[in-house]
Amino acid sequence: MENLFGKVKSPENPWFKHFKDVWTDLTTDNPTTLSIRQKWLNKKKKECKEILQEILRSEKPPRADYREMAELTLIVLGDTPPRGIHWSRPGAIHQARWMARNLYSMKMFMFAEQLEYDEETVVKLERLNLFLGLFYTPMWMSSTLAADAPANYLQFMKDMMKFKRTDPEIAQGSATKT
């Protein structure tokens, strides 16, 4: 997010604060989803949807904020979560809460038209959500066992090498941050 939108110097992100303030005015029945044209990204999309559906259907589903992240990711990828679509009211907006960046970014993209963001902002949100939906969320959600972390990280780095052809700025930025 920082690579695309710049560093926020205040404790609370003003984009998130605005979104939280207008949340009750939004119509949530027709969220925008990602349109993916590249064959390898569509294959990745299918894999991600399967991973997240399996995690959400497990006997021990993830806690609330992780569940919301998985469900929002499925929605942004054009799928319906196992328990249907439920919108959680926007919560914490403090910069120290990393998950807030993901949750807000997904919702801001899905409702960008109603929020009347300019085209540049919508494109940045779309790029960010492509990264979050296809790479970050599935990697994070499937890294519950410490023993799996090295293999997941290696796969993530391989994916970022390939993703550089699609979005070098985000791929490079994520590779240097991890």
C-alpha positions as a LaTeX table, in Angstrom:
\begin{tabular}{lrrr}
\hline
Residue & $x$ (\AA) & $y$ (\AA) & $z$ (\AA) \\
\hline
Met1 & 0.00 & 0.00 & 0.00 \\
Glu2 & 2.83 & 2.35 & 0.88 \\
Asn3 & 4.42 & 1.87 & $-2.56$ \\
Leu4 & 1.23 & 2.97 & $-4.30$ \\
Phe5 & $-0.26$ & 5.58 & $-1.98$ \\
Gly6 & 2.78 & 6.86 & $-0.13$ \\
Lys7 & 3.64 & 6.79 & 3.54 \\
Val8 & 0.98 & 7.98 & 5.96 \\
Lys9 & 2.61 & 10.00 & 8.72 \\
Ser10 & $-0.37$ & 10.23 & 11.09 \\
Pro11 & $-1.39$ & 7.35 & 13.39 \\
Glu12 & $-4.73$ & 7.07 & 11.57 \\
Asn13 & $-4.92$ & 6.73 & 7.80 \\
Pro14 & $-7.14$ & 9.55 & 6.44 \\
Trp15 & $-8.34$ & 7.32 & 3.55 \\
Phe16 & $-9.56$ & 4.74 & 6.06 \\
Lys17 & $-11.14$ & 7.38 & 8.30 \\
His18 & $-13.14$ & 8.76 & 5.36 \\
Phe19 & $-14.21$ & 5.25 & 4.34 \\
Lys20 & $-15.30$ & 4.44 & 7.89 \\
Asp21 & $-17.30$ & 7.68 & 8.05 \\
Val22 & $-19.25$ & 6.95 & 4.82 \\
Trp23 & $-19.67$ & 3.18 & 5.30 \\
Thr24 & $-23.34$ & 3.41 & 6.33 \\
Asp25 & $-24.13$ & 5.40 & 3.15 \\
Leu26 & $-22.81$ & 2.70 & 0.80 \\
Thr27 & $-24.94$ & 0.17 & $-1.04$ \\
Thr28 & $-23.21$ & $-3.18$ & $-0.59$ \\
Asp29 & $-25.26$ & $-5.38$ & $-2.90$ \\
Asn30 & $-23.05$ & $-5.06$ & $-5.99$ \\
Pro31 & $-19.33$ & $-4.97$ & $-5.12$ \\
Thr32 & $-16.77$ & $-4.56$ & $-7.87$ \\
Thr33 & $-14.58$ & $-7.62$ & $-8.38$ \\
Leu34 & $-11.22$ & $-8.07$ & $-10.05$ \\
Ser35 & $-11.12$ & $-8.64$ & $-13.78$ \\
Ile36 & $-8.13$ & $-10.87$ & $-14.51$ \\
Arg37 & $-7.01$ & $-11.39$ & $-18.09$ \\
Gln38 & $-3.66$ & $-13.18$ & $-17.85$ \\
Lys39 & $-3.84$ & $-16.97$ & $-18.03$ \\
Trp40 & $-1.34$ & $-17.66$ & $-15.25$ \\
Leu41 & $-3.10$ & $-15.18$ & $-12.95$ \\
Asn42 & $-6.44$ & $-16.87$ & $-13.62$ \\
Lys43 & $-4.85$ & $-20.19$ & $-12.68$ \\
Lys44 & $-3.53$ & $-18.56$ & $-9.49$ \\
Lys45 & $-7.00$ & $-17.14$ & $-8.83$ \\
Lys46 & $-8.54$ & $-20.61$ & $-9.00$ \\
Glu47 & $-5.90$ & $-21.99$ & $-6.60$ \\
Cys48 & $-6.42$ & $-19.11$ & $-4.16$ \\
Lys49 & $-10.18$ & $-19.53$ & $-4.16$ \\
Glu50 & $-9.80$ & $-23.25$ & $-3.41$ \\
Ile51 & $-7.34$ & $-22.57$ & $-0.55$ \\
Leu52 & $-9.56$ & $-19.93$ & 1.05 \\
Gln53 & $-12.78$ & $-21.93$ & 0.64 \\
Glu54 & $-11.08$ & $-24.91$ & 2.31 \\
Ile55 & $-9.82$ & $-22.77$ & 5.20 \\
Leu56 & $-13.25$ & $-21.25$ & 5.74 \\
Arg57 & $-14.98$ & $-24.64$ & 5.60 \\
Ser58 & $-12.58$ & $-26.27$ & 8.07 \\
Glu59 & $-13.76$ & $-27.56$ & 11.43 \\
Lys60 & $-11.85$ & $-24.78$ & 13.13 \\
Pro61 & $-12.37$ & $-21.65$ & 11.00 \\
Pro62 & $-10.06$ & $-18.67$ & 11.56 \\
Arg63 & $-10.83$ & $-15.96$ & 14.12 \\
Ala64 & $-13.02$ & $-13.02$ & 13.11 \\
Asp65 & $-10.52$ & $-10.65$ & 11.46 \\
Tyr66 & $-8.77$ & $-13.47$ & 9.57 \\
Arg67 & $-12.14$ & $-14.85$ & 8.50 \\
Glu68 & $-13.12$ & $-11.41$ & 7.24 \\
Met69 & $-9.86$ & $-11.14$ & 5.29 \\
Ala70 & $-10.44$ & $-14.56$ & 3.67 \\
Glu71 & $-14.08$ & $-13.77$ & 2.90 \\
Leu72 & $-13.30$ & $-10.34$ & 1.43 \\
Thr73 & $-10.58$ & $-11.91$ & $-0.69$ \\
Leu74 & $-13.06$ & $-14.44$ & $-2.07$ \\
Ile75 & $-15.53$ & $-11.65$ & $-2.83$ \\
Val76 & $-12.92$ & $-9.48$ & $-4.55$ \\
Leu77 & $-11.94$ & $-12.57$ & $-6.61$ \\
Gly78 & $-15.59$ & $-12.97$ & $-7.67$ \\
Asp79 & $-16.57$ & $-15.88$ & $-5.42$ \\
Thr80 & $-19.02$ & $-16.27$ & $-2.54$ \\
Pro81 & $-17.73$ & $-17.37$ & 0.88 \\
Pro82 & $-19.25$ & $-20.55$ & 2.39 \\
Arg83 & $-21.44$ & $-18.64$ & 4.85 \\
Gly84 & $-22.50$ & $-16.10$ & 2.20 \\
Ile85 & $-21.61$ & $-12.45$ & 1.96 \\
His86 & $-21.60$ & $-10.63$ & 5.29 \\
Trp87 & $-20.21$ & $-7.12$ & 5.57 \\
Ser88 & $-18.45$ & $-6.16$ & 8.76 \\
Arg89 & $-18.52$ & $-2.55$ & 9.79 \\
Pro90 & $-15.08$ & $-0.94$ & 9.33 \\
Gly91 & $-13.09$ & $-1.11$ & 12.55 \\
Ala92 & $-9.64$ & $-0.05$ & 13.68 \\
Ile93 & $-7.86$ & 2.45 & 11.46 \\
His94 & $-4.63$ & 2.79 & 13.37 \\
Gln95 & $-1.48$ & 2.34 & 11.27 \\
Ala96 & $-0.08$ & $-0.21$ & 13.71 \\
Arg97 & $-2.83$ & $-2.65$ & 12.74 \\
Trp98 & $-1.53$ & $-4.24$ & 9.53 \\
Met99 & $-4.70$ & $-6.19$ & 8.84 \\
Ala100 & $-6.71$ & $-2.96$ & 8.69 \\
Arg101 & $-4.76$ & $-1.99$ & 5.56 \\
Asn102 & $-5.84$ & $-5.18$ & 3.83 \\
Leu103 & $-9.48$ & $-5.06$ & 4.94 \\
Tyr104 & $-9.93$ & $-1.40$ & 4.09 \\
Ser105 & $-8.11$ & $-1.70$ & 0.75 \\
Met106 & $-10.41$ & $-4.50$ & $-0.35$ \\
Lys107 & $-13.59$ & $-2.71$ & 0.66 \\
Met108 & $-12.41$ & 0.60 & $-0.81$ \\
Phe109 & $-11.79$ & $-1.14$ & $-4.15$ \\
Met110 & $-15.12$ & $-2.94$ & $-4.16$ \\
Phe111 & $-17.02$ & 0.31 & $-3.55$ \\
Ala112 & $-14.69$ & 2.76 & $-5.34$ \\
Glu113 & $-17.40$ & 3.79 & $-7.80$ \\
Gln114 & $-19.73$ & 4.90 & $-5.01$ \\
Leu115 & $-16.84$ & 6.62 & $-3.25$ \\
Glu116 & $-16.19$ & 8.52 & $-6.50$ \\
Tyr117 & $-12.45$ & 7.93 & $-6.48$ \\
Asp118 & $-10.53$ & 9.25 & $-9.45$ \\
Glu119 & $-9.33$ & 6.78 & $-12.09$ \\
Glu120 & $-5.73$ & 6.77 & $-10.80$ \\
Thr121 & $-6.87$ & 5.79 & $-7.30$ \\
Val122 & $-9.12$ & 3.03 & $-8.64$ \\
Val123 & $-6.27$ & 1.60 & $-10.72$ \\
Lys124 & $-3.96$ & 1.65 & $-7.68$ \\
Leu125 & $-6.59$ & $-0.09$ & $-5.55$ \\
Glu126 & $-7.11$ & $-2.67$ & $-8.29$ \\
Arg127 & $-3.36$ & $-3.37$ & $-8.47$ \\
Leu128 & $-3.13$ & $-3.64$ & $-4.69$ \\
Asn129 & $-6.10$ & $-6.00$ & $-4.54$ \\
Leu130 & $-4.67$ & $-8.18$ & $-7.28$ \\
Phe131 & $-1.57$ & $-8.62$ & $-5.12$ \\
Leu132 & $-3.54$ & $-9.09$ & $-1.87$ \\
Gly133 & $-6.06$ & $-11.48$ & $-3.42$ \\
Leu134 & $-3.77$ & $-13.70$ & $-5.44$ \\
Phe135 & $-0.60$ & $-13.73$ & $-3.38$ \\
Tyr136 & $-0.60$ & $-12.17$ & 0.06 \\
Thr137 & $-3.85$ & $-13.40$ & 1.64 \\
Pro138 & $-3.54$ & $-17.04$ & 0.51 \\
Met139 & 0.11 & $-17.17$ & 1.62 \\
Trp140 & $-0.69$ & $-15.63$ & 5.00 \\
Met141 & $-3.77$ & $-17.77$ & 5.60 \\
Ser142 & $-1.99$ & $-21.02$ & 4.69 \\
Ser143 & 1.06 & $-20.31$ & 6.86 \\
Thr144 & $-0.44$ & $-21.48$ & 10.13 \\
Leu145 & 2.25 & $-24.06$ & 10.82 \\
Ala146 & 5.79 & $-22.85$ & 11.44 \\
Ala147 & 7.11 & $-25.86$ & 9.53 \\
Asp148 & 5.24 & $-24.71$ & 6.39 \\
Ala149 & 6.55 & $-21.13$ & 6.51 \\
Pro150 & 9.83 & $-21.69$ & 4.58 \\
Ala151 & 8.08 & $-23.47$ & 1.70 \\
Asn152 & 5.32 & $-20.85$ & 1.61 \\
Tyr153 & 7.88 & $-18.04$ & 1.62 \\
Leu154 & 9.87 & $-19.67$ & $-1.20$ \\
Gln155 & 6.70 & $-20.06$ & $-3.28$ \\
Phe156 & 5.79 & $-16.45$ & $-2.56$ \\
Met157 & 9.20 & $-15.25$ & $-3.76$ \\
Lys158 & 8.87 & $-17.37$ & $-6.93$ \\
Asp159 & 5.44 & $-15.86$ & $-7.53$ \\
Met160 & 6.83 & $-12.35$ & $-7.05$ \\
Met161 & 9.57 & $-13.03$ & $-9.61$ \\
Lys162 & 6.87 & $-13.98$ & $-12.11$ \\
Phe163 & 4.54 & $-11.17$ & $-10.99$ \\
Lys164 & 7.29 & $-8.64$ & $-11.81$ \\
Arg165 & 6.21 & $-9.00$ & $-15.45$ \\
Thr166 & 2.69 & $-7.91$ & $-14.51$ \\
Asp167 & 3.36 & $-5.30$ & $-11.83$ \\
Pro168 & 7.06 & $-4.69$ & $-11.15$ \\
Glu169 & 6.43 & $-1.95$ & $-8.60$ \\
Ile170 & 4.31 & $-4.09$ & $-6.28$ \\
Ala171 & 6.35 & $-7.26$ & $-6.83$ \\
Gln172 & 9.61 & $-5.49$ & $-6.03$ \\
Gly173 & 8.10 & $-3.64$ & $-3.08$ \\
Ser174 & 6.70 & $-6.81$ & $-1.53$ \\
Ala175 & 9.94 & $-8.72$ & $-2.08$ \\
Thr176 & 11.94 & $-6.08$ & $-0.23$ \\
Lys177 & 9.40 & $-5.80$ & 2.64 \\
Thr178 & 9.16 & $-9.52$ & 3.43 \\
\hline
\end{tabular}
